[in-house]
């Protein structure tokens, strides 16, 4: 009878430890995601350049407006860092996007994420909300 009780106790103890680790991991992950959303990056801004690649972002100055796109290709997440014929081109598998972030050529099928941003009052920097 004692063995069954000991086994039951050990199973419950292991399940409790696994649940606790899962709970803590989930909290840390969600906290990291929330902190990333609150983060603001500031970069020099060149209003005369149509396309700029800065870290994980693509800054587009087109038709009197500025837009920031994620530089991560929606196919496999490669960093887009080049343009050809007015299109953003992924160096890994050749996906192409227009300057609005819409897919023009696959294998990607989802458009690039638009990132909230604003140009500073003096016009020399752009603030990008992570």
PASETOR-427932 format. One line per 3 residues: their letters; for each residue x, y, z of N, C-alpha, C, O, CB. Coordinates in steps of 0.2 Angstrom, whole numbers, plus 2048, in hexadecimal, padded with zeros to 3 digits. Glycine has a CB too. Layout:
N
A	X/Y/Z/X/Y/Z/X/Y/Z/X/Y/Z/X/Y/Z ~ ...
***
This chain:
130
XXX	804/7FA/800/800/800/800/804/806/800/803/80B/7FD/7FB/800/806 ~ 80A/806/804/80E/80C/804/811/80E/7FD/812/813/7FB/814/80B/809 ~ 813/808/7F9/816/80A/7F3/811/80D/7EE/813/812/7EA/818/803/7EF
XXX	80B/80C/7EE/806/80F/7EA/805/816/7EC/805/81B/7E8/7FF/80C/7EA ~ 806/818/7F3/805/81E/7F5/80C/822/7F3/80B/828/7F1/804/81F/7FD ~ 811/81F/7F3/817/822/7F2/818/824/7EA/81A/82A/7E8/81E/81E/7F3
XXX	815/81F/7E6/815/820/7DF/810/826/7DD/812/82A/7D9/813/81A/7DB ~ 80B/826/7E0/806/82B/7DF/809/832/7E1/808/837/7DD/7FF/82A/7E3 ~ 80C/832/7E7/80F/839/7E9/814/83B/7E4/814/841/7E2/812/838/7F0
XXX	819/837/7E2/81E/838/7DD/81B/83B/7D6/81D/840/7D3/822/833/7DC ~ 816/838/7D4/812/83A/7CE/80F/841/7CF/810/845/7CA/80D/835/7CC ~ 80C/842/7D4/809/848/7D5/80E/84E/7D6/80E/853/7D4/805/848/7DC
XXX	814/84C/7DA/819/851/7DA/81D/853/7D4/81E/858/7D2/81F/84E/7DF ~ 81E/84E/7CF/821/84F/7C9/81C/853/7C5/81E/858/7C1/822/848/7C5 ~ 815/852/7C5/810/855/7C1/810/85D/7C4/80F/861/7C0/809/852/7C2
XXX	811/85E/7CA/811/864/7CD/817/868/7CB/816/86E/7C9/811/864/7D5 ~ 81D/865/7CB/823/869/7C9/822/86B/7C1/824/870/7C0/829/864/7CA ~ 820/866/7BD/81F/867/7B6/81A/86D/7B5/81B/872/7B1/81D/861/7B2
XXX	815/86D/7B9/810/872/7B8/813/879/7BA/811/87E/7B7/809/871/7BC ~ 816/879/7C0/81A/87F/7C2/81E/882/7BD/81F/888/7BC/81D/87E/7C9 ~ 823/87E/7BA/827/880/7B5/824/883/7AF/826/888/7AC/82C/87A/7B3
XXX	81E/87F/7AD/81A/882/7A7/817/889/7A9/817/88D/7A4/815/87D/7A6 ~ 815/88A/7AF/812/890/7B1/817/896/7B1/816/89B/7AE/80F/88F/7B8 ~ 81D/894/7B4/822/899/7B4/824/89B/7AD/825/8A1/7AB/828/897/7B8
XXX	825/896/7A9/828/897/7A2/823/89B/79E/825/8A0/79A/829/890/79E ~ 81C/89A/79F/817/89D/79B/817/8A5/79D/817/8A9/799/810/89A/79D ~ 818/8A6/7A4/818/8AD/7A6/81E/8B1/7A3/81D/8B6/7A1/818/8AD/7AE
XXX	824/8AD/7A3/82A/8B1/7A1/829/8B2/799/82B/8B7/797/830/8AC/7A2 ~ 826/8AE/796/826/8AE/78E/821/8B4/78D/822/8B8/789/823/8A8/78B ~ 81B/8B4/790/816/8B9/78F/819/8C0/791/818/8C5/78E/810/8B8/793
XXX	81D/8C0/797/820/8C7/799/825/8C9/794/825/8CF/793/823/8C5/7A0 ~ 829/8C5/791/82D/8C7/78C/82A/8CA/786/82C/8CF/783/832/8C1/78A ~ 824/8C6/784/821/8C9/77E/81E/8D0/77F/81E/8D4/77B/81B/8C4/77C
XXX	81B/8D1/785/818/8D7/787/81E/8DD/788/81C/8E2/785/815/8D7/78E ~ 824/8DB/78A/829/8E0/78A/82B/8E2/783/82D/8E8/782/82F/8DD/78E ~ 82B/8DD/77F/82D/8DE/778/828/8E3/775/82B/8E7/771/82E/8D8/774
XXX	822/8E2/776/81D/8E7/773/81E/8EE/776/81C/8F3/772/816/8E4/775 ~ 820/8EF/77C/821/8F5/77F/827/8F9/77D/828/8FF/77E/821/8F5/787 ~ 82C/8F5/77A/833/8F8/778/832/8FC/772/82E/8FB/76E/837/8F2/777
XXX	836/902/773/836/906/76D/83D/907/76B/842/909/76F/833/90D/76F ~ 83E/906/764/845/907/761/845/90E/75E/840/90F/75B/847/901/75D ~ 84B/911/75E/84C/917/75B/851/917/756/857/915/758/84D/91D/760
XXX	850/919/750/855/918/74A/856/91F/747/851/922/746/854/912/746 ~ 85C/920/744/85C/926/73F/857/926/739/856/920/737/863/927/73D ~ 854/92B/737/84F/92B/732/852/92F/72C/853/935/72D/849/92D/734
XXX	852/92C/726/854/930/720/84D/930/71C/84C/92B/718/85A/92C/71C ~ 84A/936/71C/844/937/718/845/937/710/840/936/70C/841/93E/71A ~ 84B/937/70E/84D/937/707/84E/930/704/84E/92F/6FE/853/93B/705
XXX	84E/92B/709/84F/924/707/848/920/706/845/920/70B/854/920/70C ~ 847/91D/701/841/919/700/840/913/705/83B/912/708/840/917/6F9 ~ 846/90F/705/846/909/709/84C/909/70D/851/90A/70A/845/903/704
XXX	84B/908/714/851/907/718/850/901/71C/84A/8FF/71E/851/90D/71D ~ 855/8FD/71D/855/8F7/721/859/8F8/727/85F/8FA/727/858/8F1/71D ~ 856/8F7/72D/859/8F9/733/857/8F3/738/851/8F2/73A/856/900/736
XXX	85C/8EF/73A/85B/8E9/73F/855/8E5/73C/856/8E2/737/859/8EC/746 ~ 84F/8E4/740/84A/8E0/73E/844/8E4/73B/83F/8E1/73A/847/8DD/744 ~ 846/8EA/738/841/8EE/735/842/8F0/72E/848/8F1/72C/83F/8F4/739
XXX	83D/8F2/72A/83E/8F5/724/83A/8FB/724/834/8FB/725/83B/8F0/71E ~ 83D/901/723/83A/907/723/839/909/71C/83D/90A/718/83E/90D/727 ~ 832/90B/71A/830/90C/713/82E/913/713/829/915/717/82B/907/711
XXX	831/918/70F/82E/91E/70D/82C/91E/706/82F/91E/702/834/924/70E ~ 825/91E/706/822/91D/6FF/81C/922/6FF/817/921/704/821/916/6FE ~ 81B/925/6FA/815/929/6F9/813/92E/6FF/80E/92E/701/80F/925/6F7
XXX	818/932/701/817/937/707/815/933/70D/812/937/711/812/93C/705 ~ 817/92D/70E/815/92A/715/81B/925/717/81F/923/712/80E/926/715 ~ 81B/924/71D/821/920/720/81D/91A/723/819/91B/727/825/923/725
XXX	820/914/722/81D/90E/724/823/909/726/828/909/723/818/90A/71F ~ 822/906/72C/827/901/72E/824/8FA/72E/81F/8F9/730/829/903/736 ~ 828/8F6/72B/826/8EF/72A/82B/8EA/72E/831/8EC/72F/826/8EC/723
XXX	829/8E4/730/82D/8DF/733/832/8DD/72D/82F/8DC/728/829/8DA/736 ~ 838/8DC/72F/83D/8DA/729/83D/8D2/729/841/8CF/725/844/8DC/72B ~ 839/8CF/72D/839/8C7/72D/834/8C5/728/82E/8C6/728/836/8C5/734
XXX	837/8C1/723/832/8BE/71E/82D/8BA/721/82F/8B6/726/837/8BA/719 ~ 827/8BA/71E/822/8B6/721/822/8AE/71F/81E/8AA/721/81B/8B9/71F ~ 827/8AD/71B/828/8A6/719/82B/8A2/71E/828/89D/721/82C/8A5/712
XXX	832/8A4/720/835/8A0/725/839/8A5/72A/83D/8A2/72E/83A/89B/722 ~ 838/8AB/729/83A/8B0/72E/841/8B3/72C/844/8B6/731/83B/8AD/734 ~ 844/8B2/726/84A/8B4/724/84A/8BC/724/844/8BF/723/84D/8B2/71D
XXX	84F/8BF/725/84F/8C7/726/850/8C9/71E/854/8C8/71B/855/8C9/72A ~ 84B/8CD/71D/84B/8D1/716/84F/8D7/716/84F/8DB/71B/843/8D3/714 ~ 854/8D7/712/859/8DC/712/85B/8DF/70B/860/8E2/70A/85F/8DA/716
XXX	857/8DE/706/858/8E0/700/852/8E2/6FC/84D/8E0/6FD/85D/8DB/6FC ~ 853/8E6/6F7/84D/8E8/6F2/850/8E7/6EB/856/8E7/6E9/84B/8EF/6F3 ~ 84B/8E5/6E7/84C/8E4/6DF/846/8E7/6DC/841/8E4/6DD/84E/8DD/6DE
XXX	847/8EB/6D7/842/8EE/6D3/83C/8F0/6D7/836/8EF/6D6/83F/8E9/6CE ~ 83D/8F4/6DD/838/8F7/6E1/834/8F1/6E5/82F/8F3/6E8/833/8FA/6DD ~ 837/8EC/6E6/834/8E6/6EA/839/8E4/6F0/83F/8E5/6EF/832/8E0/6E6
XXX	836/8E2/6F6/83A/8E0/6FB/83B/8D8/6FA/837/8D5/6F9/837/8E1/702 ~ 842/8D6/6FA/843/8CF/6F8/846/8CB/6FE/84B/8CE/701/848/8CF/6F2 ~ 844/8C5/6FF/847/8C1/704/84C/8BD/701/84C/8BA/6FC/841/8BC/707
XXX	852/8BE/705/858/8BA/702/858/8B3/703/85C/8AF/6FF/85E/8BD/705 ~ 854/8B0/707/854/8A9/708/850/8A5/702/853/8A0/6FF/851/8A7/70E ~ 84A/8A6/701/846/8A2/6FC/843/8A7/6F7/83F/8A4/6F3/841/89F/700
XXX	845/8AD/6F6/842/8B1/6F1/83B/8B4/6F1/839/8B7/6EC/843/8AD/6EB ~ 838/8B4/6F7/832/8B7/6F8/833/8BF/6F6/838/8C2/6F8/82F/8B6/6FF ~ 82D/8C2/6F3/82E/8C9/6F2/827/8CC/6F4/822/8C9/6F4/82E/8CA/6EA
XXX	828/8D2/6F7/823/8D6/6FA/823/8DD/6F6/829/8E0/6F5/824/8D7/701 ~ 81D/8E0/6F6/81D/8E7/6F3/81F/8EC/6F9/820/8E9/6FF/816/8E9/6F0 ~ 81F/8F2/6F8/821/8F7/6FD/81C/8F8/703/81D/8FB/708/823/8FE/6FA
XXX	816/8F5/702/811/8F5/707/811/8EF/70B/80D/8EE/710/80A/8F5/703 ~ 816/8EA/709/817/8E4/70D/812/8DE/70B/812/8D9/70E/815/8E5/714 ~ 80F/8DF/705/80B/8DA/702/80F/8D5/6FE/814/8D7/6FB/805/8DD/6FE
XXX	80D/8CE/6FE/811/8C9/6FB/810/8CA/6F3/80A/8CB/6F1/80F/8C2/6FD ~ 815/8CA/6EF/815/8CB/6E8/817/8C4/6E5/814/8C2/6E0/819/8D0/6E6 ~ 81C/8C1/6E8/81E/8BA/6E6/820/8B6/6EC/823/8B8/6F1/824/8BB/6E1
XXX	81D/8AF/6EC/81F/8AB/6F1/826/8A8/6F1/82A/8AA/6ED/81A/8A5/6F1 ~ 827/8A4/6F6/822/89F/6FA/81F/8A3/700/81A/89F/702/826/89A/6FC ~ 820/8A9/702/81D/8AC/707/815/8AD/705/814/8AE/6FF/820/8B2/709
XXX	811/8AD/70A/80A/8AE/708/806/8B3/70C/801/8B5/70B/806/8A8/708 ~ 80A/8B5/712/807/8BA/716/80B/8C1/715/811/8C1/714/807/8B8/71E ~ 807/8C6/716/80B/8CD/715/80F/8CE/71B/80E/8CB/720/806/8D3/714
XXX	814/8D3/71A/818/8D5/720/815/8D9/725/810/8DC/724/81E/8D9/71D ~ 816/8D8/72B/813/8DB/731/815/8E3/731/81B/8E4/730/815/8D8/738 ~ 810/8E7/732/811/8EE/733/812/8F0/73A/80F/8ED/73E/80B/8F2/730
XXX	818/8F3/73B/81A/8F5/742/818/8FC/743/81A/901/73F/821/8F4/743 ~ 815/8FE/749/813/905/74B/81A/909/74C/81F/907/74E/80F/905/751 ~ 819/90F/749/81F/913/749/81D/91B/749/817/91C/747/824/912/744
XXX	822/91F/74A/821/926/749/827/92A/748/82C/927/74B/81D/929/74F ~ 827/92F/745/82D/933/743/82E/938/749/829/93B/74A/82D/936/73C ~ 834/939/74B/834/93E/751/833/945/74E/833/946/748/83C/93E/753
XXX	831/94A/752/82F/951/750/834/954/74C/832/958/748/82D/955/757 ~ 83B/953/74D/840/956/749/841/953/743/845/955/73F/846/957/74D ~ 83E/94D/742/83F/949/73B/845/945/73A/846/943/735/83E/94E/736
XXX	849/945/73F/850/942/73E/850/93A/741/855/937/73F/855/945/742 ~ 84B/938/744/84B/931/747/844/92E/746/83F/932/746/84D/931/74E ~ 844/928/746/83D/924/746/83D/920/74C/842/91C/74E/83C/920/73F
XXX	837/920/750/836/91C/755/832/916/753/82C/917/751/833/920/75B ~ 834/910/755/830/90A/753/82E/906/759/833/904/75D/835/905/74E ~ 828/905/759/825/901/75F/826/8F9/75E/823/8F6/75A/81E/902/760
X	82B/8F6/761/82D/8EF/761/828/8EB/760/829/8E5/75F/831/8ED/767
***
